[in-house]
Amino acid sequence: MTEQMLHDSAGTIALPSARSIRAYREQAPAMAAEVTRRLRERPDREQLIGASNEAAMELNHRNHTQFIAAWLEHPEPRVLVETVLWVYRSYQSHGFSLAYWPVQLDLWLREITARLDAEAAGELRPLYDWLLWQHATFAALSAEQAGDAAGDSRAELHGEASNEASRPAA
């Protein structure tokens, strides 16, 4: 799937009502704290988030709810896709594994179901289901983008080295 196809797919996500978004915002701090607590208790925590990344994980969970609520109020598919791709690249570069994303998204779904009424939870589920369904695509595209960025950096370094080598000696 291309990035454009992912943008198009994001445009089909059913959006929740304003009431459900408000309920999500109200429960966001408690949900973020519980997702963090549950991940801290996992025996595979270090394999999921890397060593010494608990503070980054907690920050990600707080930022997650803020971003999701803002995006739901002003849904722009490109913003969702580009942000998720950035998050995948950024957190992986700090030691988070690809396995972290479906684990934490599943925990978000559990918290949404536990803390919101059935209607609100049902209206928020399509976004989280979509994020889970697109995990492999986000993983592949973020890796491709990270590789492209590394390739660009190597090319720039190589170009600089070539320019220096071709300069006449002083």
Residue pairs with C-beta under 8 A, 6 or more apart in sequence:
1 9
1 137
1 141
3 81
3 85
3 141
6 81
6 134
6 137
6 138
6 141
7 77
7 78
7 81
8 77
9 77
9 130
9 134
10 77
10 78
10 80
10 81
10 130
11 77
13 75
13 77
13 126
13 127
13 130
14 123
14 126
15 72
15 75
15 123
15 127
16 24
16 72
16 120
16 123
16 124
16 127
17 120
17 123
19 120
20 116
20 119
20 120
20 123
20 124
21 69
21 72
21 73
23 116
23 117
23 120
24 65
24 68
24 69
24 72
24 112
24 116
24 120
24 124
25 65
25 69
27 111
27 115
27 116
28 65
28 66
28 69
29 62
29 65
30 111
30 115
31 65
31 108
31 111
31 112
31 115
32 58
32 61
32 62
32 64
32 65
33 61
34 107
34 111
35 61
35 104
35 107
35 108
35 111
36 57
36 58
36 61
38 107
39 45
39 48
39 49
39 57
39 103
39 104
39 107
40 54
42 48
42 103
45 54
47 97
47 99
48 96
48 97
48 99
48 100
48 103
49 56
49 57
49 95
49 96
49 97
49 100
50 94
50 95
50 96
50 97
51 95
53 94
53 95
53 96
56 91
56 94
56 96
57 96
60 87
60 91
61 104
64 108
67 83
68 127
71 79
71 80
71 83
72 127
84 131
84 138
85 138
85 141
85 142
85 145
88 98
88 101
88 138
88 139
88 142
89 142
89 145
89 146
91 100
92 98
92 142
92 146
93 146
98 135
98 139
101 135
101 138
101 139
102 132
102 135
105 128
105 131
105 132
105 135
106 132
108 128
109 125
109 128
109 129
109 132
112 120
112 121
112 124
112 125
112 128
113 121
116 124
131 138
